[in-house]
Amino acid sequence: MKKAVVTLFASLVLGTFGAQQQVAETLHRRSYFYAGGKYVAQGNSSIMEGAMYVERLTPERVIQPFPLLVVHGHGMTGTNFLNTPDGRQGWGDFFLSQGYEVSIHIPKECQTLLSTFDTFTIESYFTATQRSKLWPQAILHTQWPGNGSMGDDTFDSFYASTVPSLVSEMEASQKMKEAGPALLDKIGPTTKPVILLTHSESGPLGWILGDSRPNLIKTIVALEPGGPPFVNAIFPPPAPARPFGVTEISVAYEPPLSSPDDLKRVVASNSSLFTCFQQAEPARKLVNLMKIPILVVTAEASFHAVLDGCTVDYLKQAGVKVDHINLGNVGIHGNGHMMFMEKNTIEIAKLVQKWIVGNVDN
């Protein structure tokens, strides 16, 4: 395949809303593949369900020893990592420029029960949290490029990129459990594990992948992973979730679990926003995730500024090696949940890259 500067399907991200900027992108070649999937009967024939569509972007010079795999969050697609909604360099291109091969999961259409974020939810929780003030840190949000409201070019571009997603996190987890290992097997053999980058609701999917194929994941970078343990918080209504602590479906603990009820929980802290649960001591260990160094990144103004400490504490209690970077504590201020699209996105990407270099043994 000839090398060419391509737009990485930027039209899917930018829509027809006329982004304010266009940037030259890193020279690379693009390919794609499908992973997983199974045939199921339909009438007198069969169809395939559960296959993952992945785009592989390879820079002119691959100088990093391990490829980067990006799995997007709820309501999003992998295109959100290609460019920002206002046309600036995205994380995909940044990591290409650093010599990484980048694979990005972009969902196929599926016939199942779906939900879509409405504009009010996007504005209140992601792009204009300083107006909604639904949690204390929300007023600190300053980094979204634009006013964060319907009718603003950048907001409209971002909202056009959102897609319906599975209502059931259990179903999403099971689909990842079935197709994710096949994806890792396709990207590289055991001698070439991936650096896994997750965001939000794909965070628990990353824990499932790490549990399924710890030998094929070099490290996990979790941008505000879905949590906290055992409950949904901030987004109403509060309800039980993630019965296996940080996942919807079973992962390996030591001592082993016969059912999620074996995970005895205690209240670590309680507030008007949520209750933080940890395991009762002695805590069971996440024996496969213990093999993988993990970075959790939390933005200063995000609702995850309330939640992520509880998730990190749970992982550490279960024996997992976790570094937790609160962006505000390292001088990076004003970001929300969509930090990888915001005005200072490359500053955050450089911070992540520095951590990867310091924590990945060649």
Secondary structure, 3 states (H helix, E strand, C coil): CCCECCCCCHHHHHCCCCCCCCCCCCCEEEEEEEEEEEEEEECCEEEEEEEEEEEEEEECCCCCCCCEEEECCCCCCHHHHCECCCCCECHHHHHHHCCCCEEEECCCCCCCCEECCCHHHHHHHHHCHHHHCCCHHHHHCCCCCCCCCCCCHHHHHHHHHCCCEECCHHHHHHHHHHHHHHHHHHHCCCCCCEEEEEECCHHHHHHHHHHHCHHHEEEEEEECCCCCCCEECCCCCCEECCCCCCCCCCCCEECCCCCHHHCCEEEEEECCCCEEEEECCCCCEECCHHHCCEEEEECCCCCHHHHHHHHHHHHHHCCCCEEEEEHHHHCCCCCCCCHHHCCCHHHHHHHHHHHHHHHCCC
